[in-house]
């Protein structure tokens, strides 16, 4: 249907023929009295049964560019699946009825199935009072997923590619002189069968973190009369320093040479009145501005009039908030995010915007607002809109409620790296997202990538972060949320925010010289609530037994967030998540929004405690002791025995038991060799991982492929507290925490001895790797919990399993209870 290889056929070349065809189909449709009913949803929300053909999201859909005359085209449309390349069904009724704007897969649509290709069809009548002819008729779509072609009376009037962006068409030239006008929308959405940006949609949900698809028209469709010369866009940037709003009224070239009058109002009081040129920047005074904050979300009204030689030709109304996002150094000298020049900790949830009845589309505007209202009830001041966008009214509600919003770019699918054409399309859609969402007061930052999903190389990620910042210099860019996780290709060093994920966490990145740091995802505590689960059962990162336990675990976790905010200088923390979604049961609410899963009073109290306490004054970081002097270490394994099943501790009494090991020649004397299954277990906890320490060893690899191999680690029962290792992902030496690696610049040679030293400096907040006595890499790394597992040579631990076994030989392992100096490390590395 939408193939670029096949031209769209031309049908019905005369207005008379088309009007006749429409008259016949309209009469047939009336006689047939087509019926619609919602499909049966697996779960119902409090708003499900409020939805019907006469009230499908009737609210004005574009609160920042309002005209008085408009008509909503939501409601019942004809519908049919289609074949690829199929011609539009001009003048032909379609057999099914769909409720727009609910996705075809949703129960509220009445269809409840996916179609790769589909047609929507309806007729509309243009009010005579709109004087179309003298005026123009504009057709607007909030969003259609994914490729859309629009015909009016058989004439193609618009195409759009991208499931998350709004688009419009001037359809005046396609209208007939009178009577009903035929509107057809053709859609192709192959979702994750392609590389198109899909967020978490999947053709086949996985009972994990990927969900039902949402194809077709999923946001409001409406039409409006507009003047030939008119305001198409309002570009608004508040400037607190000058006490003004920078405004550009974009006309798309329709009003070249026209002037603009802009009036700022505080209620009925006129704050300022400014005249300027259309399509040129203007400065609107806002003296003694009332600042927008989460506690006082004050919004100014804005009236804009486009004039032709002093005569008004177009009027629109809008609004804005005076606020500014930046960064400053706290009393502890660490960089933190600010709102209006003051440090404000961003206490957030992960908000995925899914609904059991409407999937991508909230059933009603009240439902759309509900989730945001509950953020305020729970004491949050921020929302991360997770790899999805929302209708304009969602951002409008966030503006009015006083919620900061981090806006993700919807990701491409996981697994593999996208081809060049998909990369280019992703960037086009990201530019569209920023262009269309950057006027919202609530939106305070952009997130191009999440956990490496759809990322193709680290350099491109950095370039894209710079491009987004150039497109919108007024907001920080979080180049890569969860840069420490999953499919990530590593830190590009770009953007204004460094973001890690950790479950249950919190994540504890530290700001660097130019970037603030946030915990981009943590928590994920789960509780099953019988009768309120999509699949009848569910999963989470840590399951609990009841509401009281869930509340307790949340409060404990938020206390850890406060410690990380004070000691590590994270500027925000994002808890997963506001509601359950399908198989994920880690929400404050069940997926149907029917059950509160925690004690909301306790949640609010601890959230407010964190916001108050994370004020940039520092504290919370333990001061490490001096440690044991000398280069012998507190434990050492020289492996000079040459035989037996025990390696003696040359300094302490923690002799190591050998399994799956053989003796071989070492750097000096003997060494021990592992073939990918063995270990040397010291039987005790040798390192206080909450403080400073160092670990050194000589190591020689038998192979250097894509598998991880650990030289020294310390168990925790789940994941090793640290790994001195060969990282198979990058094929480099590394000193690592889970999700964080200080990497050597080059791949090691098989069969060659290397001296490795990993250093954890708790006071400096760093994790460093030295290779052959020289520093190879360093990463910021804040507080780490104290571990009580055994120190082990030859393997690691991940997910509670023994993993990453060494295939090679190790010699002269030493453990230190302090951070060694570069000079000491260089001395150790001498043969």
Secondary structure, 3 states (H helix, E strand, C coil): CCCCCCCCCCCCCCHHHHHHHHHHHHHHHHHHCCCCCCCCCCCCCCCHHHCCCCCCCCCCCCCCCECCCCEECCEEEEEEECCCCCCCCCCCCCCEEEEECCCCCCCCCCCCCCCCEEEEEEEECCCHHHCECCEEEEEEECCEECEEEEEECCEEEEEEECCCCCEEEECHHHCCCCCCEEEEEEEECCHHHCCCCCCCEECCCCCCCCEECCCEECCCEEEEEECCCCCCEEEEEEECCCCEEEEEEECCCCCCCCEEEEEEEECCEEEEEEEEECCCEEEEECCCCCEECCCCECCEEEEEEEEECCEEEEEEEEEECECCEEEEECCCCCEEEEECCEECCEEEEEECCCECCCECCCCCHHHHHHHHHHHHHCCCCEEEECCCCCCHHHHHHHHHHCCEEEEECCCCCCCCCCCHHHHHHHHHHHHHHHHHHCCCCCEEEEECEECCCCCCCHHHHHHHHHHHHHHCCCCEECCEECCCCCCCCCCCCCCCEEEEECCCCCCCCCCCCCCEEEEEEEECEECCCCCCCCCCCCECCEECCCHHHHHHHHHHHHHHHHHHHHHCCEEEEEEECCECECCECCCCECCCCCCECCCHHHHHHHHHHHHHHCCCCCCCCCCCCCCCCCCCCCEEECCCCCCCCEECCCCCCCCEEEEEEEEEECCCCEEEEEEEEEEEECCCCCCCCCCCEEEEEEEEECCCCCCCEEEEEECCCCCCCCEEEEECCCCEEEEEECCEEEECCCCCCCCCEEEEEEEEECCCCEEEEEECCEEEEEEECCCCCCCCCCEEECCEEECCEEECCCEEEEEEEEEECCCCCHHHHHHHCCC
